[in-house]
Amino acid sequence: MIKLIATDMDGTLLDSQGNMDDEIYDIIEKLKEMGIRFVAASGRQLMSLKKRFVPVDDDVIYIAENGGYAVYRDRELYLNALDRNTVNDILETAGEVKGASVFLCGKTYAYTDKPELAELMRKPIFGYEIKCIQRLMDIDEDIFKIGLFDTTDPRESSMKIMLPKFKDRVHMTLSGYNSLDFLNIDVNKGTALKHIRELYGIEKEETIAFGDNYNDIEMFDEVGISFAMLNADEYVRSRAKYVIGSNDENSVIKTLKSIIKEIR
């Protein structure tokens, strides 16, 4: 019996323009009636996620910042912040990556020292609550994730510089829209999802996940049934149990409707 369904957002539930079909609200309500919890698991900021699910906010468990922070009905379920020395070291080294911009993610706001990045991330496709400040090292609050926004392919630039220096100190993952994300060494969507499963007494075999990117692989490993999107890289697809259509074909909603019909 399925008791929890988790889905990634960008490239999965959202189409390539960042749009989400409103039909998901009815589906979440149906899942609730069936006793199935719904989890939105994303590299996005918590407030950005909550904006997407306003009509069903009380029925959604949020895993934000690639697993660094999880919330349900404004109750913190899980949080795992980076230590200050690590934050400062990453900020210093990130300056070596040409053309890349840094943003730091706290509970409520993200921060950057680049006005153009702040403007970009406030756009609806990202929906970030972000402040532009002069010195990122002056931030005095918990930071769950550092994002390195790279205008080129992060695998060919950011990763080559940052990986040798931080591979033993932090967890690095490629997230949507050319971002290389840095989290605590033991933080990922899978870790957060496992914590939530255990909190509610849900077994791995009773859980489903949808995803499309490298930051979804650990989540695939924590569920009984995993679905990768057709638009995912070949390696990501190989790590899922099943491959469904692309995010531009409303494939998550189609699959959820089939699951609901089958269970009922």
C-alpha positions in Angstrom: 0.0 0.0 0.0 1.4 3.4 -1.0 1.5 5.9 1.8 3.8 8.7 0.5 4.5 10.2 -2.9 7.3 12.7 -3.4 8.1 14.7 -6.6 10.8 17.0 -7.7 9.6 20.3 -9.2 11.8 21.8 -12.0 12.0 19.4 -15.0 9.6 17.1 -13.4 6.2 18.5 -12.1 6.9 21.8 -13.8 7.2 22.1 -17.6 10.1 23.7 -19.4 8.6 27.2 -18.9 8.2 26.6 -15.2 4.4 26.2 -15.3 2.5 23.7 -13.2 -0.9 22.2 -14.1 -3.6 23.2 -11.6 -4.9 19.7 -11.7 -2.2 18.8 -9.2 -4.3 20.4 -6.5 -7.2 18.0 -7.0 -4.8 15.1 -7.1 -3.3 16.1 -3.8 -6.8 16.3 -2.3 -7.6 12.8 -3.6 -4.3 11.5 -2.2 -5.1 13.0 1.2 -8.5 11.3 1.2 -6.7 8.0 0.5 -4.3 8.5 3.4 -1.3 9.2 1.1 1.0 12.0 2.0 2.3 14.3 -0.7 5.9 15.7 -0.7 7.3 18.5 -2.9 11.1 17.9 -2.9 13.2 20.5 -4.6 16.4 22.4 -4.7 14.2 25.5 -4.5 13.7 27.8 -1.5 10.9 27.0 0.9 8.9 30.2 0.1 9.3 29.5 -3.6 7.7 26.1 -3.1 4.9 27.3 -0.9 3.9 29.9 -3.5 3.2 27.0 -5.9 0.8 25.1 -3.6 -1.2 27.9 -1.9 -4.6 26.2 -2.4 -3.3 23.0 -0.7 -0.5 24.3 1.5 -1.7 22.4 4.6 -1.6 19.1 2.7 2.0 19.4 1.3 5.2 18.4 3.1 8.0 20.5 1.7 11.6 19.4 1.3 13.5 22.5 0.3 17.1 23.4 -0.5 17.9 19.9 -1.8 17.1 18.3 1.5 18.6 20.9 3.9 15.2 21.9 5.3 11.8 20.2 5.6 8.6 21.7 6.8 4.9 20.6 7.2 2.2 23.1 8.2 5.0 25.5 9.3 6.5 22.9 11.6 10.1 22.2 11.0 10.6 18.4 10.4 14.3 18.5 9.5 17.1 21.0 9.2 20.8 20.7 8.6 22.7 23.9 8.1 26.3 24.4 6.9 28.9 25.5 9.4 30.2 29.0 9.2 33.8 28.1 8.3 32.6 26.0 5.4 30.4 28.7 4.1 33.2 31.2 4.2 35.7 28.8 2.4 33.2 28.1 -0.4 32.5 31.8 -0.9 36.3 32.5 -1.1 36.9 29.7 -3.6 33.8 30.4 -5.7 35.5 33.7 -6.8 37.9 31.5 -8.9 35.0 30.4 -11.2 34.8 32.8 -14.1 31.3 34.0 -14.9 29.7 32.3 -11.9 27.5 34.0 -9.2 26.9 32.8 -5.7 23.7 32.8 -3.7 23.2 31.7 -0.1 19.9 30.2 1.2 18.5 30.7 4.7 15.1 29.8 6.1 13.2 32.8 4.7 15.5 34.6 2.3 18.3 33.9 -0.2 21.2 36.3 -0.5 23.5 37.4 -3.3 25.9 40.2 -3.9 25.1 40.3 -7.6 22.0 42.6 -8.5 21.6 40.9 -11.8 21.3 37.4 -10.2 18.8 38.8 -7.6 16.7 40.2 -10.4 16.8 36.9 -12.3 15.9 34.8 -9.3 12.9 37.0 -8.4 11.3 36.1 -11.7 8.2 33.8 -11.5 10.1 30.8 -13.0 12.3 30.8 -9.9 10.1 32.8 -7.4 12.9 33.4 -4.9 12.7 35.8 -2.0 16.2 37.1 -2.4 18.1 40.1 -1.0 21.1 41.7 -2.6 23.7 42.7 0.0 27.3 43.9 -0.2 29.1 41.2 1.8 27.9 37.6 1.9 30.3 36.8 4.7 28.4 39.2 7.0 25.2 37.1 7.0 24.4 36.0 10.5 21.8 33.2 10.2 21.7 29.5 9.3 22.6 28.7 5.7 21.3 25.4 4.4 22.6 25.7 0.8 25.0 27.6 -1.3 24.3 27.8 -5.0 26.9 28.6 -7.6 24.9 29.8 -10.7 27.1 29.1 -13.7 26.2 30.6 -17.1 28.2 27.8 -18.7 27.9 24.0 -18.0 28.8 23.6 -14.3 30.3 20.1 -15.1 32.9 21.8 -17.2 33.7 24.8 -15.1 32.4 25.1 -11.5 32.7 21.4 -10.7 36.3 21.1 -11.9 37.4 23.9 -9.5 35.2 23.2 -6.5 35.2 19.3 -6.4 38.9 18.8 -5.6 38.7 21.3 -2.8 35.4 20.4 -1.2 34.6 16.8 -2.1 35.4 15.6 1.5 33.7 18.5 3.2 30.3 19.0 1.6 27.8 17.3 -0.6 27.7 18.8 -4.1 24.9 18.2 -6.6 23.8 19.6 -9.9 20.4 21.3 -9.6 18.1 22.8 -12.2 19.0 25.8 -14.3 22.9 25.5 -14.2 23.3 25.6 -10.5 26.0 23.7 -8.5 24.6 23.3 -5.0 26.6 22.8 -1.8 25.1 21.2 1.3 26.3 19.4 4.4 28.1 16.2 3.5 25.1 14.1 4.7 22.4 16.3 3.2 20.4 15.4 0.1 16.7 14.8 -0.8 17.0 11.2 0.1 18.2 11.9 3.6 15.4 14.3 4.2 12.8 11.9 2.7 14.1 9.0 4.8 13.7 11.2 7.9 10.1 12.0 7.0 9.3 8.4 6.2 10.6 7.3 9.6 8.8 10.2 11.4 5.5 9.0 10.0 6.2 5.3 10.2 6.3 4.7 6.5 8.3 1.9 4.9 10.5 2.4 1.9 8.3 0.0 -0.1 5.3 2.3 0.6 6.9 5.3 -1.1 7.1 6.6 -4.6 9.3 9.4 -6.1 9.5 11.3 -9.4 12.6 13.2 -10.6 14.8 14.3 -13.5 18.1 15.4 -12.2 21.2 14.2 -10.4 19.9 15.7 -7.1 17.0 13.2 -7.3 19.1 10.0 -7.4 19.4 9.7 -3.6 15.6 10.1 -3.4 15.2 7.3 -5.9 17.3 5.1 -3.5 14.9 5.8 -0.6 11.7 4.7 -2.2 10.1 1.4 -3.4 9.1 2.8 -6.8 11.0 5.6 -8.7 10.1 7.3 -11.9 12.6 9.3 -14.0 11.4 11.7 -16.6 12.2 11.1 -20.3 14.0 14.5 -20.3 16.5 13.4 -17.7 20.1 12.5 -18.5 20.6 8.9 -19.4 22.5 8.1 -16.1 19.6 9.6 -14.0 17.1 7.5 -16.0 19.2 4.4 -15.4 18.9 4.9 -11.6 15.1 4.9 -11.6 12.9 1.8 -11.7 10.7 3.3 -14.5 11.0 6.0 -17.1 7.9 8.0 -18.0 7.3 10.8 -20.5 8.8 14.3 -20.4 7.9 17.2 -18.1 6.3 18.9 -21.1 3.8 16.1 -21.5 2.3 16.4 -18.0 3.7 13.0 -17.3 3.8 13.2 -13.5 0.1 14.1 -13.3 -0.8 11.4 -15.8 1.1 8.8 -13.8 -0.4 9.9 -10.5 -3.9 9.6 -12.0 -3.1 6.1 -13.1 -1.8 5.3 -9.6 -4.9 6.6 -7.9 -7.2 4.7 -10.3 -5.2 1.5 -9.7 -5.3 1.8 -5.9 -9.0 2.6 -5.8 
